Amino acid sequence: MTDATLRTLAAAPQPDLLSLFASEPDRVARLSLDVAGIHADLSKLAISRDVLAALLARADEADLNGWREKLFTGAIVNASERRAATHMAERGMGAASDVAAAATGQAAMQSVVAAVRAEDVRDIIHIGIGGSALGPALLLDALARDGDGPRVHVVANIDGEALKRALAQCDPARTRLVIVSKTFTTTETMTNAATAIAWLAAAGIADPHARAIAVTAAPAKAQAWGAGAVLPFAETVGGRYSLWSAVGLPYALRCGRDAWQALLAGAAAMDAHFRDAPAAANLPVLAGLADVWAAHYLGQQTRAVFAYDERLRLLPSFLQQLEMESNGKRVTRDGAPLAGASAAVTWGGTGTDAQHAVFQLLHQGTIVGPVEFVAVKTPGHDLPATHHRQLLANCFAQGAALMKGRTPAEALALSGGDPALAAAKTFPGNRPSATLLLDRLDPRTLGALLAFYEHRTFVAAVLLGINPFDQWGVELGKEMATAVLGGGGSGFDASTEALLARGLG
C-alpha cells in the first residue's frame, strides 16, 4: 500500500529544498506547467521524485481516474446526498442531458441579461450568502471595471449594516434585485430580501417583487414568493461551485454576454486539461497531490494564498469556502474516521500589503505550511511601469527568500558579532511555496484559474477518500440559531444561556 510508503517518507528527515534543486537538474522544467494562460511553478514545494512517484501511485490506488470519469459523466459523486456534481455542465462538460439542461438555463439567463441591460437600470443589489455571494463578488471585483452594465452591490451578511450601505448608494427607481438561494429558504438571504423589498415599496415602487430576479434550485418557492423573474439551476450544482450558473448573473449583467462566454470557455479549457492530460503533467492533479502531501502526511495544517494583484484580493476568501467547506471533513465517504488530517486551513491576503503584516510568521515563525503566490504578468493599469515591476519583484523574491533563508553565520556578519541579534536575524529557510503567474487577468484566464482550484480540491478529496460535495458541518449552528429565534432555545450550556440573556433578553 502506497499509504504506508508515504507515511514512511513523511516520517524520515525531509530533504532540504535547495538540495532537491541540486540533485534534480530538471526540477523546474518537470514541475512547471503552462495551461490555459496560467504558468504554474510547483518546483519549490517539498516534493522529491520519490514522494511524487508514491503520490501518483496513491492516486491510482484511490481510483482517481475512475472518480474523475464519474465527475465528468454525471454519475453520483456526492454519496451522502446521492447526487452527481454537475457544475461543469454549465460550461459544456458532462453528460449530454446535464449539458442540455444547463444550456437551456444559460439561454434563459442571457435573455434576462439582454432585457435588464436594455432598461434604465443603474444598480443591481445581489443578495445571497456563502457560495451564492463569494463567487459573484470575486468575479465583479476582478473584472467589473471592464463592464458597461449596471453597477452591482453584493450583500451577504445578515448584519443590517451591509444592506444599509448598499441601499444608500442606489436609487430605488433605477434598481433591480437579484435574490440567490438554492433552497429559497436561506434565513439570512430571505431576511435581507424582505428588507430590500420593503425599501422599494417605501420609495413608491408599485410592485417591488416584480423588480426581483430569483436564482434558485427551488423555482416554485421563488414563484410563490412573487419574484418577477425566476432563473433555476440544477440541484446538483453545489453553492461553492455555482458561479458558472445563473448565480453569476450579476457579472453577466455588468460585463455582458461576450465576457460571460469567455469566462465559461476558460473554465472549459481547464476542464479539458484535467480530463485529458497524463497525471504527471496534469496541473490540478499535481497541485492536489501536493496539498495532500503537505496537510495529511507532513501535518502542515495551514496553506496561505497571496494574490499579488489587487483585482484578485477576494481570491483567498473564495478559496476558503471552496477548500475548507469541501474537504474539511473528519470521515470518509463510507463514514469511517479519517486516518489523519484532511484540508489545511486556507488563509491569505494581498501582496505587497501582507509582507508588512503576516509574512513575519511565514519566514521566522514556528508554523510551517506551503505558501501560494498568484500574480499577473500584464498589469491592469496604465500607471508607470515601476508599480508592476516592484509588485512582481516582491512576489518572486518572497518565494526565493522562504526557500533560501539566512544562515546563522550570515546573520552574525550582519549583526556586528552580537549573537542575540544574529539569532533574531536568522531565517531557517526551507519553507515551501508555489507560484501561479497568469498571462493577463481577463474573463477567460480567470475562468481557467477558478476551474483549476475546483479540480485540485476534487483530487485531494479522492486521495483522502472523502466527499467534497456535501457540507453537513454548516447545519448544526444554523439549527440552533433557528431554535433560539423560534423561542425553543432553552437547554443550552450556562455560558450560552448567559449570552442569550444579555444579548437577546
N, C-alpha and C positions, 0 to 999 in steps of 0.2 A: 504493500500500500504506500503510495507516494505521500500520504499524510504523515506517516511515520518518518519518511525521509526528510520531509520539510521540517518537521519538529526537531530532528537531529541537526539539520543545517542551522536552524534558528538557535539551538542551544549552544552551538560551537561559537568560538570567538569570531566576530564578524570582520570581514576584510575591510581595510581602510579604502575609502573611495578612490583616493589618489593612486593607491596600489592597483586597483582594478583598471584604471586607465593605463597604467604602465604595463600591466600583464595582458591587456586586451587592446591591441593597437586599432582594431576595427570597431571599438566600442561606440564611438559617436555615430558612425555610419550605420551600425547594426541596430542601434536603439533610437534612431531619428527617423521619423516618417513624415511624408507630405501628403495630406488628404484634404480635398475639397477646400483649398485655400488656407489650411492650417498646417504650420510646421511644428511638429512636436519633438522635443528633445528630452528623452527619458534617461539619458546616459548617466545623470548624476543621482539617480535613485539607487538604493543599496541592494542591487540585484546582480549577483555574479552569474556566470554562464551556468554553473551547476544549479543555482537556485531557479533560474529561468527554465532550465530543462525540467526540473521537478515540478514547477508550477504548470508548465504546459502538459506534462503527464497527468497532473492532478485535474486539469481541465478535461482531459479525455475521460478520466475515471468518473468525473461528475457528470459526464454526458453533456458537455456544453453544446456540442453540435446538435444533439437531439433537442435540447431545450430551446436553442436558437431557432430550430426548424418549427417547433411548436409556436413560438412567438410570431414567426413570420407567416404561418399558415392559419392563424386564428384558432388554434387548439387551446384547451384550458391550461393556463399557466398560473392562475390565481386559485390555488386549491381550496382555501378556506371559504371563498365565495363562489366557487365553481364557475369561474368566468375566464374568458380569454382576456387579453390586453390588446386592444385594437387601436391605440393611438397612432400607430404607423399607417393605418388605413387612411387617415386624414391627409397624408402626403403620398398616397398612391401605392403603398406597400401592404400586402396581406392577402387574405382570402378574397376571392372575387366578389362574394356577397358583401363583405365588410367594406371593400373599396367602393363598390357601387353605392352603398348606403351613405358612406362618407361623402362621395361626390355629390349626392343629392343635397346633403346638408351644406356643403361648400357653396353650391349654386344658390341655395336659399339665402345664405349669409351674404353673398355678393349682391343679390337683389336688394337686400336691406341696406347694404353699404351704398349702392348707387342711389337709392331713394333718399337716404339721410344726407348724403353729400350734395344732393340737388336742392335740399331745403335750406332755409335760413337758420341753420343751427350753428351756434358759435361754440357751445360747450357740451361735452359728454361727461356725465358723472357715472363712473363704473363702480358698482357696488358688489363686492364679493369678499371672500376671505380664504386664506391658505392658497391652494393651487388655483383658485378662482380669481386671485389677485396678484400673486407673486410673478407668474409668467407674463401676464399683460403689462404689469408695471415695469418689468425688465425690458421688454420689447420697446415700450414707449420711451423709457429713459435713455435707451441706447440709440434709438433711431427716429423718434418722433420729430426732431427738429427738421428732418428732411421732408416732412409731410406738409400738405396744404389743406388738410381737412380740419374738422373741429378740434379744439383743444380737449384733452382728456384729463380728468382728475380721478385717480384711483382711491377709493375709500374701502378700507378693510376693518379697521379697529372699531369695536363697539363703543369705545370712548367717544362721546359726542363731540369732543374737540376736533377729531379727524373729519367728521362730516361737516361741522360748522365751518372749518377752514375752506373746504371745497365749495360749500354753498355761497360763501362770502365773495367768491370770485366769479359767480355765474349770474346771468340774467335769466330768471325763470321763463320768460317768453321765448328765449333762444336756446334752451337747454333740453337735452334728452337724457333719459336714464337708461343704463344697461344694468340689469339685475342678474347676477350669475350665482346659481346654486344648483348643484347636481340634483338634490332632492327637492329643492324649492321649499325646504323647511329649516334651513340653517338659521339658528336663532339670531346670530349677530347680523347676518345679511338681511334677513327679513325685517328686523328692527330698524336697521338703517334705511331700508327701502320704504318702510311705512313713514318714517320721519321725512324723507325726501319727497314722498307723495304729498304729505301734509304741507310741506313748504311750497310746492307748486300750487296746491289748492288755495293756500293763503294769499298767493300772488294773483289770484283770479283766473287761473287756468281752469276752464270749464270741465275738462275730462282729463285729470292728471294721469290716470292709469294708461291712457292712450299714448302718453309720452314715454312709456317704459317699454323697453325691449327685454324680454326674458330669455336667458340662455340656460338650458336645463336638460337633464335626462328624464324629467317628470313633466312633460308638456301639459298634461291635463290639469295639474295643480296650478301651473302658471296661467293657463286659460281661465280657470276658476277664480284666480286672484284678480284677473282683469287686465293682464298685460296687453298692450296694443299690438305687439308682435311677439311671436314665440319662435325661437331657434333651438331645436332639440339637438342633442348629441347622444351618442351611444352610452348605455350603462357600462359598457366595457372600456370606456375611456376614463382612466383614473384622474383625479383632480390635479395631481402634480405633473401629469403627462398631457394635460388638456389644452394647453395654449394653442395647439395646432387646429383645434376645432373652433366652433363659434365662440368659445371662451376668449379667443384672440380678436374678437370683433372690434374692440376699441382701437387696436393697432391698424386694422384694415380701414376703419373709418378715418383715422388720421392720415395714413400714408397711401391708401388706395390699393386697387386690385393688383397692379404690377408688383408692388413691394411685397404684398402678401404671397403672391405666387412664387416670388424669388425666395422668400423665407422657407416655404414648403419644399422648393426644389433643392435648396442647400441641405435640408434635413434628409431628403430622399437620397442625395449623393452619399451622405454618411451611412444611411441605411444600407445602400448597396455595397459599400466598402465593408461594413460589418458582416454582411451576409456572405460575401464572396472572397474576401482576402484570406490567405492562409493565416493560421493563428500567430505564427512568429512574425508576421508583417501586418498584423491587424491592430490598429490603434486602440479601439475600445477594449479589445481582449488584453493587450499588453498592459494598459493602464489599470484595468480591473484586477488582473493578476497581481500587479504591484501593490494595489490597495489592500488586497487580502494578505499578502506577504507582510506588509508593514503592521497592519492592525491585528490580524488574527495570529500570526506566527511570531512576530517580533514584539507584540504587545504595545505598539505605538498607537495610543488611543487618541491622537489628535492629527488632523490634516488641515493645514492652513492654505487658503487660496487668496492670492492678492492680485487684483486687477490693476495693471499699470496702464489704465486708460479710464478717464473719468466717465466715459459713456458706459462702462461696464461696472460701475460702482455697486449695482444691485445684484451682480452675479453671485457673490458669496451668500447672500440671503436666499436667493433662488436655490442654490445648491444645498443649503442647509436642509430645506424641506425634501428635495429630491433624494438626497443620500441618507439622511437620518430617519426620515419617515419610511423610506423604502427598506433600508437594511438595518434599522435599529431594532432588531428582534432578538429574543432570547431562546426561541425554539426553532427547530427545523420545520419544513413544510409538512412533515409527518407528526409533528407535535413533540418530538424528543428534545431534551435540553441541548442547547448548542454547546459543543465542547470547545469553548474559548470565546474570544471577543468577536463581535460582529462588526458593525460600522464604527469607524472612528468619529469623534466629534469634529464636524466640519465648521470652520470659522474663517474669518479673514477680514479683508479691508481693501483699501485703495492705496496704491503706491503713487507718490512717494510719502504720502501722509503717514502711513503705517510705520515707515522707517524711523520716524521720530516719536513713536508711541510704543509699539509692541515688539519691534524687532530685537530689542534688548534681550527679551526672553528667548527668542529663537536662536540668537547667536551664543548666549552665555548662560542661559537658564538650565535647569536640571531636567526639563521636559523635552524630549526629542520626538519629532514626528516629521513626515515629509511636508515640504512646502511647495506650493504650486504657483508659478508666476504666469499670468496671462497678459500678453501685450499685443499691440497692433503696429505693424511696420509703417503703415501710411498714416500720418496724423489726420485728425478730423477737423482741423482748424487751419487758418491761413496766417497765423501769427509767426513771428520769427522762428526759424528752424531750430534755434538753440533750445527752445522749450522741449521739443520732441527728442532731440539728441540727448539732453540731460535725463529725460524720463527713461529712455531705453538704456542709456549707460548705467543708470542706477539699477534698473531691473536686472540686467545681465551681471552686473558686479555683485549684487546680493547673492545670487546663486553661487558664484565663484567663491565669495567670502565664506559662505556657510560651509562649503566643502573644504577649503584650504585652511581656514583658521589662522591663528598666530601662535607660534611655539613659545614656551617659557623663555627660551634663550633670546628670541626676537623681542619679546616683551621687556626683558631685563635691559636690553640695549637701549630701549626707548624710555626707560624709567630711571636712568641715572644710577643704576645699581641698587635701587630700592626694591627689595624682594616683595614687600606687601603691594606696592604699586604695580610691580610686574605681574603679580598674580591676578590683580584686577584687570590688567590689560591683556591677559592670555585668553585666546579663543580656542576651544577644543577642536573646532572644525569637524570634518567627517559627518556633516549633517546633510541629509538627502534633500534633493529638490528636483523639480521638473519644470520645464518652460514650454508654454504654448505661444507661438508667435503667429498671429493672423496676418495675412497679406494686407487686408483692409477690414474695416468694420462696416459691412453692408448687410442687407437682409439675407442674402444667400450664405455668407460666411457665418453669420450669427446662427442661422438655422442649422448649419452643419455642426457648429460648436455645441449647441444645446442637445442635438441628437447624439453627439459623441458622449456627453455626460450621461444621458439616459442609458445608452448601451453599456457603458462602463459600469454603471450601477447594477445593471442586469447580470453582467458577467460575474461580478463579485458575489451576488446573491446565489448564482448557480454553484459556484465553488463552495460556498458555505452551506448550501442545501436549504436555503430559506426562501420564503415567499416575499418578493419585493413589492407586490401589488395590493396588499391589504394594509391596514393601519388601525388595528383594534386598540392600540395604545392611546389614541386620542379620545377614546369614548368615555372612559370612566369619570374623568373630571367633569366632562360636559353633563353626564347623567346626574352627578351630584349637584352641580350648579342648578340644573333644571329642578331638582328636588327642593333646593333651598327656595328658589323663586316661586315654586308652587305651594309653598307652605309645608312641605314634607321634609324639611331639613333637620329634624331633631335626630339625636343619636350620634352626633359627631363627637370626636375627641374633645377634651376640655379646652385645648388651645383654639381649635376651630370654632367651638361654641362661643368662646370669649370674643374672637374676632368678629363673628357674625353679630353678636350683641352690640359691639362697639360700632361696627361699620354700617349695619343694616337695621339695627334695633331702633 
